[in-house]
Amino acid sequence: MLSCCGSRAFASVVAAGRPYASADALEAAVTAAFASLSWHDILKAMAEHPRIGDRVTGRSAAEQSGVTDASRAALEAGNLAYEERFGYVFLICATGLSGEQITMALRERLSHHPRAEQAVAAGELLKITVLRARQLASS
């Protein structure tokens, strides 16, 4: 579960509920466990993610496959601005998104109020976590 979400609190809760009868049951458990996380737990989980647009391997590389060399410079600058503004890494469920779409979302989210952005960032982390848990359950 730590490979799905870097929060030990999350991983403990979901692992304790095993086995799950179906992927839907696992998703429900993931969603419930995620809802119980504190902002501190979410920050810890977010810190385990590479910056979007960084050259990465493994699962993150597949999720960020829409990022091209042409979009990397804009994402690098946007990531720095985002981290300066909010104090944590920019997260987006990048599966199926182009580098341009990710960059546009990053720019739009830079205008958010910090509390509003916390909710958006947590929602994106949940999407990533659910996607990864479903992939884990199907393997």
C-alpha positions as a Markdown table, in Angstrom:
| # | Residue | x | y | z |
|---|---|---|---|---|
| 1 | Met | 0.0 | 0.0 | 0.0 |
| 2 | Leu | 2.9 | 2.3 | 0.5 |
| 3 | Ser | 3.6 | 2.1 | -3.2 |
| 4 | Cys | 0.1 | 3.5 | -3.7 |
| 5 | Cys | 0.2 | 6.3 | -1.1 |
| 6 | Gly | 3.3 | 7.2 | 0.9 |
| 7 | Ser | 1.4 | 7.7 | 4.1 |
| 8 | Arg | 2.2 | 5.0 | 6.7 |
| 9 | Ala | -1.1 | 5.8 | 8.5 |
| 10 | Phe | -3.0 | 5.1 | 5.2 |
| 11 | Ala | -1.0 | 2.0 | 4.4 |
| 12 | Ser | -1.6 | 0.5 | 7.9 |
| 13 | Val | -5.4 | 1.1 | 7.8 |
| 14 | Val | -5.8 | -0.4 | 4.3 |
| 15 | Ala | -3.5 | -3.3 | 4.9 |
| 16 | Ala | -5.3 | -4.2 | 8.2 |
| 17 | Gly | -8.6 | -4.7 | 6.2 |
| 18 | Arg | -7.2 | -7.3 | 3.9 |
| 19 | Pro | -8.3 | -9.4 | 2.1 |
| 20 | Tyr | -10.7 | -7.4 | 0.0 |
| 21 | Ala | -13.4 | -9.3 | -1.9 |
| 22 | Ser | -13.1 | -7.1 | -5.1 |
| 23 | Ala | -11.4 | -4.1 | -6.6 |
| 24 | Asp | -14.5 | -2.1 | -5.7 |
| 25 | Ala | -14.2 | -3.1 | -2.0 |
| 26 | Leu | -10.5 | -2.2 | -2.1 |
| 27 | Glu | -11.4 | 1.2 | -3.6 |
| 28 | Ala | -13.9 | 1.8 | -0.9 |
| 29 | Ala | -11.4 | 1.0 | 1.8 |
| 30 | Val | -8.8 | 3.2 | 0.1 |
| 31 | Thr | -11.2 | 6.1 | 0.0 |
| 32 | Ala | -12.3 | 5.6 | 3.6 |
| 33 | Ala | -8.7 | 5.4 | 4.8 |
| 34 | Phe | -7.7 | 8.4 | 2.8 |
| 35 | Ala | -10.6 | 10.5 | 4.3 |
| 36 | Ser | -9.2 | 9.8 | 7.8 |
| 37 | Leu | -5.8 | 11.3 | 7.0 |
| 38 | Ser | -4.6 | 14.5 | 8.5 |
| 39 | Trp | -3.1 | 17.2 | 6.4 |
| 40 | His | 0.3 | 16.2 | 7.9 |
| 41 | Asp | -0.2 | 12.7 | 6.6 |
| 42 | Ile | -1.2 | 14.0 | 3.2 |
| 43 | Leu | 2.0 | 16.1 | 3.1 |
| 44 | Lys | 4.1 | 13.1 | 3.9 |
| 45 | Ala | 2.5 | 11.1 | 1.1 |
| 46 | Met | 2.9 | 14.0 | -1.3 |
| 47 | Ala | 6.6 | 14.3 | -0.5 |
| 48 | Glu | 7.0 | 10.7 | -1.8 |
| 49 | His | 6.0 | 11.9 | -5.3 |
| 50 | Pro | 8.5 | 13.1 | -7.9 |
| 51 | Arg | 7.9 | 16.5 | -9.5 |
| 52 | Ile | 5.7 | 16.3 | -12.5 |
| 53 | Gly | 7.9 | 16.6 | -15.6 |
| 54 | Asp | 11.0 | 15.2 | -13.9 |
| 55 | Arg | 12.6 | 12.4 | -15.7 |
| 56 | Val | 11.4 | 9.4 | -13.7 |
| 57 | Thr | 11.2 | 5.6 | -14.0 |
| 58 | Gly | 8.7 | 3.0 | -13.0 |
| 59 | Arg | 5.1 | 3.7 | -12.2 |
| 60 | Ser | 5.6 | 7.5 | -12.2 |
| 61 | Ala | 7.1 | 7.4 | -15.7 |
| 62 | Ala | 4.0 | 5.6 | -17.0 |
| 63 | Glu | 1.7 | 8.0 | -15.3 |
| 64 | Gln | 3.6 | 11.0 | -16.7 |
| 65 | Ser | 3.9 | 9.6 | -20.3 |
| 66 | Gly | 2.2 | 12.6 | -21.7 |
| 67 | Val | 5.0 | 14.9 | -20.6 |
| 68 | Thr | 7.3 | 15.7 | -23.5 |
| 69 | Asp | 10.7 | 17.4 | -23.7 |
| 70 | Ala | 8.9 | 20.5 | -25.1 |
| 71 | Ser | 6.7 | 20.8 | -21.9 |
| 72 | Arg | 9.4 | 20.0 | -19.4 |
| 73 | Ala | 10.8 | 23.6 | -19.2 |
| 74 | Ala | 7.4 | 25.1 | -18.5 |
| 75 | Leu | 6.6 | 22.4 | -15.9 |
| 76 | Glu | 10.0 | 23.0 | -14.2 |
| 77 | Ala | 9.3 | 26.7 | -13.9 |
| 78 | Gly | 5.7 | 26.1 | -12.8 |
| 79 | Asn | 6.7 | 23.5 | -10.2 |
| 80 | Leu | 9.1 | 26.0 | -8.6 |
| 81 | Ala | 6.5 | 28.7 | -8.5 |
| 82 | Tyr | 3.9 | 26.3 | -7.1 |
| 83 | Glu | 6.3 | 25.0 | -4.4 |
| 84 | Glu | 7.2 | 28.6 | -3.5 |
| 85 | Arg | 3.5 | 29.5 | -3.2 |
| 86 | Phe | 2.1 | 26.5 | -1.5 |
| 87 | Gly | 5.1 | 24.8 | 0.1 |
| 88 | Tyr | 4.6 | 21.3 | -1.3 |
| 89 | Val | 5.0 | 19.5 | -4.6 |
| 90 | Phe | 2.4 | 20.0 | -7.4 |
| 91 | Leu | 0.3 | 16.8 | -7.8 |
| 92 | Ile | -2.0 | 15.9 | -10.6 |
| 93 | Cys | -3.3 | 12.6 | -11.7 |
| 94 | Ala | -1.4 | 12.8 | -15.0 |
| 95 | Thr | -2.6 | 9.5 | -16.5 |
| 96 | Gly | -4.0 | 10.3 | -20.0 |
| 97 | Leu | -3.1 | 14.0 | -19.8 |
| 98 | Ser | -0.7 | 15.7 | -22.2 |
| 99 | Gly | 2.2 | 17.9 | -21.0 |
| 100 | Glu | 0.2 | 20.9 | -22.3 |
| 101 | Gln | -2.9 | 20.0 | -20.3 |
| 102 | Ile | -0.8 | 19.4 | -17.1 |
| 103 | Thr | 1.0 | 22.8 | -17.6 |
| 104 | Met | -2.4 | 24.6 | -18.1 |
| 105 | Ala | -3.7 | 22.9 | -14.9 |
| 106 | Leu | -0.6 | 23.9 | -13.0 |
| 107 | Arg | -0.9 | 27.5 | -14.1 |
| 108 | Glu | -4.6 | 27.7 | -13.2 |
| 109 | Arg | -4.0 | 26.1 | -9.8 |
| 110 | Leu | -1.3 | 28.7 | -9.0 |
| 111 | Ser | -4.2 | 31.2 | -8.7 |
| 112 | His | -6.0 | 29.2 | -6.0 |
| 113 | His | -6.3 | 30.3 | -2.4 |
| 114 | Pro | -4.0 | 28.1 | -0.3 |
| 115 | Arg | -6.9 | 26.3 | 1.5 |
| 116 | Ala | -8.7 | 25.7 | -1.8 |
| 117 | Glu | -5.5 | 24.3 | -3.3 |
| 118 | Gln | -5.1 | 21.9 | -0.4 |
| 119 | Ala | -8.4 | 20.4 | -1.2 |
| 120 | Val | -7.5 | 20.1 | -4.9 |
| 121 | Ala | -4.1 | 18.6 | -4.2 |
| 122 | Ala | -5.6 | 16.1 | -1.7 |
| 123 | Gly | -8.2 | 15.1 | -4.3 |
| 124 | Glu | -5.5 | 14.6 | -6.9 |
| 125 | Leu | -3.5 | 12.4 | -4.5 |
| 126 | Leu | -6.6 | 10.4 | -3.8 |
| 127 | Lys | -7.1 | 9.9 | -7.6 |
| 128 | Ile | -3.5 | 8.7 | -8.0 |
| 129 | Thr | -3.9 | 6.4 | -4.9 |
| 130 | Val | -7.1 | 4.8 | -6.2 |
| 131 | Leu | -5.6 | 4.3 | -9.7 |
| 132 | Arg | -2.5 | 2.6 | -8.2 |
| 133 | Ala | -4.5 | 0.5 | -5.8 |
| 134 | Arg | -6.7 | -0.8 | -8.7 |
| 135 | Gln | -3.5 | -1.6 | -10.7 |
| 136 | Leu | -2.1 | -3.4 | -7.7 |
| 137 | Ala | -5.2 | -5.4 | -7.3 |
| 138 | Ser | -5.3 | -6.4 | -10.9 |
| 139 | Ser | -1.7 | -7.6 | -11.0 |
